[in-house]
């Protein structure tokens, strides 16, 4: 059997074997939405896919079987629709797609599943969807947003922001490491140029706001100081932390 980890590149017999090995199934979840004037609309999907695959490779190298499904590229992106190229779906479509995908994964004999999120706009819908998915699976499916595993390390790498934002120092750096040919000029690209009011930044109140009310160029953060070297460091620490976390036997002993 091959050591392939990519679901769509595997033969049916190989997938059956991975299920018999109790492999961890990682589902990358991204979005198709504007990422400023310098990054492709597929940035979230591209990064989530790369991190999922690099994490699975680390798991396999440590002796833990893992498989990465095709990426769920459509996401909760209505707040970006004023920028051309964005493709958004509603919560019901998004959650039902994930439910059906997990139903198939369970049917084929897998029980250890992770929804690896790469778009902040998906977060709330993922947490709602996973409650129904868990009931169907009969055991926990875990939702993880990749940057949550390395918040301290990201602060040590990034110069102008503390964590992942949008079309920013971090995302631009990772795209320079992954797909430099898709990255356009990013000198001087900072945002937001319409900061959130104090009532919202205090954490006391929340409301849904579109990006047109926050930034004219579609950037939140600072892309100016991005570099390939930072991107490689970010990807390395993220995949190292994710693989270590998913390697914990105690995680998979949690019950509903």
N, C-alpha and C positions, 0 to 999 in steps of 0.2 A: 504493500500500500504506500501511496505517496504521503509526504508530510505537508501537503497543501492545507492551508487554513481558510481559504476563500470559498465559501459555500457554492457560488455559481460556477466555480472552476473545478469542482469536485464531481466525481462519478457518484451515482446513487449508492453503489456498494460501499464507497468510502464514507459517505455520510452515515450510512447504517453502522459502520464500524465505529465512527466517532461517538454515536449514541450509545453503543455498547460499552464504550470506555468512559461514559458519564462526562463527556466533554462540556466545557463551559461555552455557551453560545453568546457571543457579543453582537448586539444589534446597534450599529451606528445610526444615530438620529440627527439630522441636520436641518437645513432649510435652503431655499433658493431665494435670495433677496439681495438688494443692493448692498455693496460694501464700499461706499465712497467712490471717487472717480478713479481709483488705482487698483482695486481688487475685483476679481470676478464674482458674479452673483452666486456662484457655487461654493464660496469660501467655507461656509460652515459645514457643508456636506463633505468637502474635500478634506478639511482638517479632522473632522470626526472619523471619517473612514481611515485616514492614515494612522490616527492614534489607536483606533480599534485594532488595526492589523499589526501595528508595532507591539501593542500590548499582548495580543495573541501569540506573536512570535516569541516574546519573552516567556510566556507561560509554557509554551511547547518546549523551549530550551531548558526549562526547569523541570520538565517531566509531566506537566499538566496538560492534557489534551484540550484544545480550544478551536473554535470555528467562528468565523465572522460572516454574518449574513450580508446580502445586498443592503445598501444604505437606504434608509427611509429619508429621501431627500426633500419631501414636502413638509412644511412646518407651519407653525402659528406665526404668521408674518404680516398680518393686516396693517400693522403700524409702519410698514415700509412701502406700502402700495403706491404712495405718491412718487416713488422713484421707479423708473422703467426697469423691467426685467424681473421684478419680484413676482413670485408665485406663492399665493397664500391659500390655505384651507382652514375651515372652521374646526372647532374642537371635536364635533361629532365624527367628522370624516377622519380626522387625525387619530382619535382614540380607537375608532372601529378598525382602522387599518392595522394598528398595533395589536389589537385583540385578535384579529384574524391571523396575523403573522405568528403570534405566540401559540395560537390554536394549532397551526400546522407544525410548529416546532415541537410541541408536546406530542402530537400524533406520531411523529417520527421517533419518539423515544427519549427526547432530551428533557432534562428537568432543571438544569442550572443555567439561568438566563439573566443577562444584564442588558438594559437599555442604556446605551452610552450616548448621552446628549451633548450636542455641540452648539446649541442655540438657546440663549437665555429665554427667548419668547416661548419656548416649548415647555418650560419648567413646570408651570402650574398644571397644564393639561396632562403632562406625563404623570404627575403625582395623583391626579384624579383617575386617569386611565388604569394605573397599575392596581388600584383596589379591585376593579372588576377582573383584570387579568389574573390576579392572584387567586381569586375564587375559582376561576376556570382551571388554572394550573394545579391548584391544591397545595401550593407551596409558594414562598415568596419569589417574585421576580424583582430585581433591584434596579432602581433608577439612579444613575450617576451622571452628574454634569462634570465633564472631565477636569475643569480647572479647580473644582472644589477639593481635589486630592492634593493640591500643591500650593495652597495660598501663601504659605510662608516662603517657600522656595521662589515663587514668582516675584515676590517683593525683593528678593536678593538679585534677581536677574534684570528686572525692568527698571529703567531709570526715571521715567516720567509718569508712571501710573502704578498702582499696587496690584492690579489683577487684569484679567481679560475684559476688554470692553467691546468696542465695535469698530472694525476697520482700523484698528489702533496699532500701537507699538507692538503688542503681542501677536495679534492676528497677522499683521503685515510681516513680522519676523518669521512666523511659522510658514507663511506662504512663500517667502524668499527661500526657505530651506526645502520646501516641498515642490513648488511649481514656480520657480523664478521667472520663467518665460511668460507667466500670466500676470505678473505684477508690473503696473505702470509707475510713472514718476510719483513720488510721495513727499517731496520736499514741501514743507510748509503746511501739511494737512493736519490740522488740529480741530478739535471740537469738543463739546458742543458750543456753538456760537450764540445759543439761546439757552442759558443754564436753567435747570429746574428751579422753581421757586422754593423758598425755605420751608414752606408748609409740606412739601413733598420730600425734600431731602432729610427732614428731621426724623422720618420714619413713623410719624404719628398718623399721617393720612396717605392714602394711595388712590390713584385714579389711572385709568388707561389713557396714555398720551401717544399720539403718532409722532414719528420722527420729524415731520415737517415743523413741529412746534419746538424742536430741540436743536436741529442742525440743518443748515441749508445745503451742506455738501455730503451728508450721510455718514459723518465720522463722529464717534464718541471716543475721546482719548487723544493720543498723539502718535501719529504714524511716523513723524519726522525722524525719530531716533531708532527706527527699526533696523535690524541687520540679520543676515543669514546666520551668523554665529549665535545671536540670541535665540533665533528660532530653533536651531539645533539643540541648544541647551534646554529650552522650554520643552521640546518634544521628548528629550531624553528623560527629564525629571518626571514629566507627566506619565510616560509609559512605565517607568520604573516603579513609581508609586502605585499606579493602577494594578500592575501585575502582582506586586507584593500584597496589595489589599485583596485581590481576587484569589490569591493563593491560600488565604486563611481558611482552614477547615471549619473554624467556628462560624464563619459567615454562612456556610451552606448547611449548618445544623439548625439555623433559625427556623422556627415553625410559625404557622399562621395563628 
